[in-house]
Structures are given as structure tokens and as C-alpha cells.
Amino acid sequence: MAHNPHAPQNPDGSQDPAGSTQMFRAFVDEGGPQRPAAVQGSSGPRIGLIVGVIAVVAVVAAVAWLALG
């Protein structure tokens, strides 16, 4: 891996041979990618997922009823 002059240096001047530690520290110091505000507010249960699970259960119950009836 090529030397990255923008990566933070260790206080003693040594470098990570792979550069992964320095790149990770640079990523963490930047704060990482930010999620849009609209995505952050929708962390609760989604009505579509609930309806989908109910529909799958209904279909499986109908198939079982037809197969055993």
C-alpha cells in the first residue's frame, strides 16, 4: 500500500506498515458518514414490515388448512 501523507502520524513517528490503523483513525476523527435527518427519525417499526409478516402468516395458514383439510 502506498504511503498516505494525509494520514495522522503516531506521536513517536512510527507508521502502521499496512496503513489501516491510520486510515481508521482518520475516518473516526472525521466523524464518519452522516445519516440524513429523514432516515434518523424512522427507526421505529415500519407498518409495511408488520403488514408483510401478517400476510405471510395468513398465506402459510391458508396453505396448511388446504393441505390438511
C-alpha distance (Angstrom), angle and dihedral (degrees) to the residues before:
residue distance angle dihedral
M1 . . .
A2 3.79 . .
H3 3.77 122.2 .
N4 3.80 113.1 -92.9
P5 3.83 110.2 -147.2
H6 3.83 90.8 -169.0
A7 3.80 94.8 58.1
P8 3.81 116.0 102.5
Q9 3.80 114.8 -100.4
N10 3.79 125.0 -131.1
P11 3.83 113.9 -110.1
D12 3.80 91.9 -114.1
G13 3.80 91.8 51.7
S14 3.80 96.1 -113.6
Q15 3.77 119.7 132.2
D16 3.77 133.2 -146.1
P17 3.84 104.7 -108.2
A18 3.80 92.0 -137.2
G19 3.79 95.0 38.4
S20 3.81 90.6 -136.1
T21 3.80 95.6 117.7
Q22 3.79 92.0 51.2
M23 3.79 92.5 46.9
F24 3.81 90.9 48.9
R25 3.79 92.0 49.9
A26 3.80 90.6 49.2
F27 3.82 89.4 50.8
V28 3.81 93.0 49.0
D29 3.81 93.0 45.7
E30 3.81 90.0 54.1
G31 3.79 89.8 55.2
G32 3.80 95.5 -118.1
P33 3.78 126.3 -108.1
Q34 3.78 116.3 -28.2
R35 3.79 121.1 -133.0
P36 3.80 117.8 -132.8
A37 3.81 115.4 -103.8
A38 3.82 91.9 -116.6
V39 3.81 90.9 58.9
Q40 3.80 94.4 46.3
G41 3.81 93.6 57.8
S42 3.82 95.4 52.8
S43 3.79 99.0 67.1
G44 3.83 94.0 116.1
P45 3.80 125.7 91.9
R46 3.78 113.4 -61.1
I47 3.78 118.8 -130.3
G48 3.81 91.3 -140.3
L49 3.79 92.0 58.4
I50 3.79 91.6 49.2
V51 3.82 92.5 48.7
G52 3.80 90.4 47.1
V53 3.80 93.0 52.5
I54 3.81 90.7 48.3
A55 3.82 90.6 49.6
V56 3.81 92.1 50.5
V57 3.81 91.5 49.4
A58 3.83 90.2 49.2
V59 3.82 92.2 50.3
V60 3.80 92.9 48.0
A61 3.82 90.6 47.9
A62 3.83 91.1 49.7
V63 3.80 92.5 49.3
A64 3.80 91.6 47.9
W65 3.83 90.9 48.0
L66 3.82 91.5 50.7
A67 3.80 93.0 45.1
L68 3.80 95.1 48.6
G69 3.83 97.6 35.0
